[in-house]
């Protein structure tokens, strides 16, 4: 019984050790790119509405805005050390050289993205503003840290 | 008696100053970004219209506006440049052999900028009207060219201003004034003046072509 308990806790310990081990760079890049792809798709739809390229539809806008807000803090966790390569990536090495600035810009984007759901539920005017602010926050980071 | 022909016809002067304003507007709106990007695109469409007009006017416009009158052999441009260095300035009627090439370079780099802009996509919220027709790979290429070429344009504008200043203070030749008031051709010049009505027609056709390119064509996607 005691042996089993020890074996069990050892197994658990090793499991949690595995869980705490950082993901391989390759995997981190894949995950952040997947999040960005979904953010881009959803944001693209509300941006088209905000620019009057697509008719404003509150239900659709709300759905897209909710996704963007939810996904916005996903990429942040997958920019670990050493993830500047390992897979095709446009992430510039400057991210890891100017980490504080990168993080600040990332946080700014998250902060703006979190305002999208309320704006989408309000009206088109509110959505336009929130989309413009989020778009600028995205772009601020792309300009410095994303290769063309 | 016909009034003396101007050195630069009215269409050329309008083209020139509209282009100056629009290039500045394009640069500034791109830097400000956000909601101003809508104006960046509009400014680009207007520049494309002007360039199309200018290229056609370069074949059928007034003599001093024609490519055939100012595109000289590279050798002539070199000799002219050597003359400048030696401060032996032979004034030209219209574009000098060096300036003529600069006109062509300006038109070409601006054409590169507007045509890449049509296909560009900042992957946030601004897309060129034709980017839907391009593959992701092409869009990424086009973005790079659009980004780098803006600085080539800035460089060309700086060269242009330096050259005008050099003529003004180095050679005591005022190039700026005729671009405002048209200046006058020397007496006895064989240069002919283009038709203003023809210029207006070309401009309308150029505008329609751009409208088709940026509004009608993308709807087919």
HADDOCK unambig.tbl for C-alpha pairs under 7 A between the chains (distance, minus, plus):
assign (segid A and resid 40 and name CA) (segid B and resid 124 and name CA) 6.92 0.50 0.50
assign (segid A and resid 44 and name CA) (segid B and resid 125 and name CA) 6.32 0.50 0.50
assign (segid A and resid 47 and name CA) (segid B and resid 125 and name CA) 5.72 0.50 0.50
assign (segid A and resid 132 and name CA) (segid B and resid 34 and name CA) 5.50 0.50 0.50
assign (segid A and resid 132 and name CA) (segid B and resid 35 and name CA) 6.26 0.50 0.50
assign (segid A and resid 135 and name CA) (segid B and resid 34 and name CA) 6.76 0.50 0.50
assign (segid A and resid 135 and name CA) (segid B and resid 124 and name CA) 5.99 0.50 0.50
assign (segid A and resid 135 and name CA) (segid B and resid 125 and name CA) 6.38 0.50 0.50
assign (segid A and resid 136 and name CA) (segid B and resid 34 and name CA) 5.69 0.50 0.50
assign (segid A and resid 138 and name CA) (segid B and resid 124 and name CA) 6.83 0.50 0.50
assign (segid A and resid 139 and name CA) (segid B and resid 124 and name CA) 6.83 0.50 0.50
assign (segid A and resid 148 and name CA) (segid B and resid 140 and name CA) 6.52 0.50 0.50
assign (segid A and resid 148 and name CA) (segid B and resid 143 and name CA) 6.62 0.50 0.50
assign (segid A and resid 148 and name CA) (segid B and resid 144 and name CA) 5.71 0.50 0.50
